[in-house]
Amino acid sequence: MATEIYRDAWGIPHLRAGSAAELAHAQGLVTARDRAWQLEVERHRAQGTSASSLGSSALAWDRFARRARVDDTARRCFADLEREDPGTARWVRAYVDGVNEGLADSTAPEFARTGLTPGRWEPWTPLGVWLATHILFAGFPAKLWREQVVAHLGADAIGLFATDGPGTSGSNGWLVGGERTVTGQAVIAGDPHRWIEDPGVYQQIHLSCPEFDVVGLAVPGVPGIAHFGHTGSVAWAITNAMADYQDLYRERLRRTGAGVETLDPDGVWRRASRHTETIEVAGEEPVEVEVIETARGPVIIGGPEGIDGDPACLAYDGDPADLAYDGDPADLAYDGDPADLAYDGGKADHTDAAASADHPDRAGLADAAAPAAPPAPPTAISLRYPPRVTGDLGFGALLPLLRARRVADVDRAFDRWAEPVNVVQAADTDGGVLHRVAGRVPLRAEANSLRVVPAWEPGHEWHGWHVPPRAGLTDGVAVMANQRGPAEPLGVEFAPPHRADRIAALLAGKERWSAADMPALHTDTHLASASPLLDHLDALDDLTPEAAALRDRLLGWDRRMDAGSADAALYAAVRGAVVRHLAAHPAFAALTTPPAYPEVFQPWLALVPRVGFALEHLLRAEELYGIDRPAAVRAAVEDVAVRPPAGVWGDTHRLAPWRALEPEQPYDEPGLSGDHDCVLCTSGVPGLTDRAARGPAARYVWDLARREDSRWVVPLGASGVPGSPHHRDQLPLWLAGDLVPVVTDWTRLKKETDV
């Protein structure tokens, strides 16, 4: 049969072909037609060549991608895929052939604006796109933050700055078993929280061939439907498990006449891999990057001359707004823990300790009389991450997911999953349900999860993989919102419990649910994390009349972060002022200027966002380094009482999607409801900006009783072409909490073409 491309009323592509390979080709082709510029941007990011078209603003990412060996890892993983799973490799090649065919005919306006032409995709490019999208997802730079906190404030400060998970990360998902629905069949619903990008990070699509018929949310540039799908008889969805599966090692390197050597744990210096690469920068001179790899992994910070000798590293003044970064400083994947060990890079000096114990009157004299210790040798930092070690990105799971008919099929498919590590929920029409973790987390010393560990000391090696945990339903329901749950043994810190608790409470409020009921949960704006600040406000007295009136108004607020709420705007203004007052305190002065690390890591080290997302802990802690917190809250409420926000929450809490190229005529982006701890998770950066760069990158409701009663929506639209009628036509629905019907009846679709 000919491969057929159909569209529904929202421009969503529905593809029908005679085989899985033909369907993959059509998926690549239609994605290139709908998202040509997006695919070009993603290809460059995967290759570390973004600066060649976007200029110096993209150089920090390119340096990281080159040094982390993103493209080389994708090549290796595809080569392994060809050896171990040639059928999947051919399927990926068919997708790439379709992408290249579609790009060759592209008339996307961005190419005309920039004078560029689309480049060619290689068979491994989809794997590179996947890795580039997710390599920072687990937030390994948070370990750099912990090192700073421990060095300047001590190990106890780790717990104080904990948010119990990054305030901006994660997703919501919930499974309601058939015993709790009006149809007797399960419903799965949720929304992934990611950067809101234009074009969107998810693509609504319908893929049909004799082997399978699946609707779901695809990642542009990657074949199949990985994260969220419905085959008619089984459906699945994921959230980030908040697992820790990437390690940072402090390396000792030295140059020799033959290259670079690294000190291994057995005390032997061994040759490290080394070469240089050139990054082209639009409008500027090319930049050379030294690429070094040890037995642990690629060196991503510093080199043989140390971190200070790395031209990619920069002094940073603490203002994340100054960073040329590809996202937003709100993306603080922070996973600290008060059990962290204070590590100073060396071993305890047992000789001096014994001398002090034997001769109390001489305690400390040995150190005073001893000659100054030689300076520590220069160090660099390497990254160890699973695909670089195993040669597997988990693409072997993609075709089995499409072919799944029952929960057991989904379960077996996710046994082949690699990264990111996710919590999976699935249900089928036979009543089967699944709630498990999928992905690879290495077995290694606890210290590896908590800090940057010394590569030259034994005890930090990987020793196999954790068995992914499993869980069940409670009262017919399972909720996943990045909280501590089945993935707890695999991580260090998880999301605050507010979203999960709120979803569970709402679901408990009714005995039977339908698919049509779910948007009410998607759009809930109750902010439980407001309690600590409101408690401090309640305890204040002797305020000016204006501040007292503001306090009383906030104490009567319904704690809903609705776009039209003036009280929500007042609360956010007071919260931001408190964050700034705390961050400016001398007790935290040492954290305002992080070390000179590469620019791409600096958002994880910015103090103001750290204080903003840890505010609950900082306000509730028994003691906070002598900081007078009531005074800080008093000063904040007095400040806001003098200069209150003029309007409502949505006036400042506005959508701020990331674009590689700004539109010729900027859009007036809408105001948003929600906040980072609401179920409607739209994230600004408290203390810095109310603009929201993160939020629900899609919403879905999978109905197992009747797939046609399922619903979905994306923030903008199905098309990535500016000016297309389907570029932003779903935005009003997304803002209102409405969903688009999932259509699978071919007679209700409009045929576009045969290919």
Secondary structure as UniProt FT lines:
FT   STRAND          4..7
FT   TURN            9..10
FT   STRAND          13..16
FT   HELIX           20..47
FT   HELIX           51..54
FT   HELIX           56..58
FT   HELIX           59..67
FT   TURN            68..69
FT   HELIX           70..84
FT   HELIX           86..104
FT   HELIX           109..114
FT   TURN            123..124
FT   HELIX           125..134
FT   TURN            135..138
FT   TURN            140..141
FT   HELIX           142..153
FT   HELIX           156..160
FT   TURN            167..168
FT   STRAND          171..176
FT   HELIX           178..180
FT   STRAND          187..195
FT   STRAND          203..209
FT   TURN            210..211
FT   STRAND          212..218
FT   TURN            220..221
FT   STRAND          228..230
FT   STRAND          234..240
FT   STRAND          247..256
FT   TURN            257..258
FT   STRAND          259..263
FT   TURN            265..266
FT   STRAND          269..279
FT   TURN            282..283
FT   STRAND          287..293
FT   STRAND          298..301
FT   TURN            304..305
FT   TURN            308..309
FT   TURN            311..312
FT   HELIX           320..322
FT   TURN            329..330
FT   TURN            338..339
FT   HELIX           350..358
FT   HELIX           360..362
FT   TURN            363..364
FT   HELIX           365..369
FT   STRAND          379..384
FT   HELIX           386..390
FT   HELIX           395..397
FT   HELIX           398..403
FT   HELIX           407..414
FT   TURN            415..416
FT   STRAND          422..428
FT   TURN            429..430
FT   STRAND          433..438
FT   HELIX           446..450
FT   STRAND          453..454
FT   TURN            455..456
FT   TURN            475..476
FT   STRAND          477..480
FT   TURN            486..487
FT   HELIX           488..490
FT   HELIX           498..508
FT   HELIX           515..517
FT   HELIX           519..522
FT   HELIX           528..530
FT   HELIX           531..538
FT   HELIX           545..555
FT   TURN            563..564
FT   HELIX           566..583
FT   HELIX           586..591
FT   HELIX           599..605
FT   HELIX           607..613
FT   HELIX           615..620
FT   TURN            625..626
FT   HELIX           629..642
FT   HELIX           649..652
FT   STRAND          654..655
FT   TURN            676..677
FT   STRAND          683..685
FT   TURN            686..688
FT   STRAND          689..696
FT   STRAND          699..703
FT   HELIX           707..709
FT   STRAND          711..713
FT   TURN            722..723
FT   TURN            725..726
FT   TURN            729..730
FT   HELIX           731..736
FT   STRAND          740..741
FT   HELIX           746..748
FT   STRAND          750..754
//
